[in-house]
Amino acid sequence: MKTENLIRALAADQAGPKTPMTLALALCLLPGIILSILVYAIALGPRPHLMAMLPEPRILFKLIFPWVLLACALPTAQRLVRPGADLRACLIMFGVLALILAAAVVTKLLVVPEAHWHASLMGHYAAACVFFVPVLSFGPLVGALIVLKRGAPTNPTLAGAGAGLLAAAMGAAIYATHCPDDSPLFFATWYGLATIIVVMIGAIAGRRFLRW
Amino acid sequence: MRNERESEWESLLRASERRTKLRSAGARSAAPDADAEDIVQEILLAVHLKRRTWIETAPVAPWVFTIARHKVIDFLRRRGRRIHLPLEDFSESLAAETEEPSLIGADIDRHLDSLSAVQRKVVRSIAVAGASIAETAADLSMSPGAVRVALHRGLAALAAKFSRQG
């Protein structure tokens, strides 16, 4: 077949998915989110007195930060699968987020006497955090990868990592309402570790499944 | 049965073809026995099948070039793997065998053979005979919807076949 003929066939083909990527992402993430919420409802549940403690800054920070991360990860994931998209704005956003997190950690270190740093860092349920955040991220990660497969990532590994970050933000947002450890030191370390795990799983999966 | 959208898309594909030819020529000099037309066709298929990743308000050139670059690199990587096989270690008979996969240099007819019978008939009818969707549907006694689906799946299968070769 000559290129001329191929072009004719391509021009005639107007089929294929027409749902915009944003809507598709929302629809495809939904089953994963529902799965995560079910796991949360069965195995975890919200911590006691959550509503009463809400005004405390450290709790607000822990609850809101994952949502902000999610708000940055969503447009980033969409850009990662769009050839020629400009990623600089995303990099700046994540830089600002890292600075905010670092500022919270430094504040905590200044406020808490050095003797309590270790207790503050280790909290009570570090292992549960590192286990459950990835578990709660699993469904959203699968959903995100399925949608991103429709895109055209010139770097499948990076796009998979973006999907991992998106999923980890969701897992962290859900788990934060259960987690009884509130220190920013704990948050940055163990949620951070959990996020890195999910991002790495996403990157490996992306490398495998997001090729085109 | 050509509508405005089809013609618009066709002119964009033609522009892409012209502008990616240069790049493919570059790829050919790096992999001399490769057929530049093969790369162009692979790029056009990718541009077409991934067209939803282009935002219509954004400039089209960076988008097309990024896809073209991705496909050329991908192509060279696949070729590279084959080129760097230590062929000289093998006997002459083996060396002769490795010449056979210059399939790469052929046109996509051989890929058409890998499609299902219906997809192949539909793609042939529209691409080679230049029939419209409606004419093809009448010809093959299918519904126009089924022809559209077969055409789309056939093209997607063709693209998948392309990126697996080598």
Interface residues (C-beta under 8 A of the other chain):
Chain A: M1 K2 T3 N5 L6 I7 R8 A9 L10 A11 A12 D13 Q14 A15 G16 P17 K18 M21 V81 R82 P83 G84 R150 G151 A152 T154 R211 W212
Chain B: R2 R5 E6 S7 W9 E10 L13 R14 E17 E37 V40 Q41 L44 L45 A46 H48 L49 K50 R52 T53 W54 I55 A58 P62 W63 F65 T66 I67 R69 H70 D107 I108 D109 L112 V123 I126 A127 V128 G130 S132 I133 R148 V149 L151 H152 L155 S163
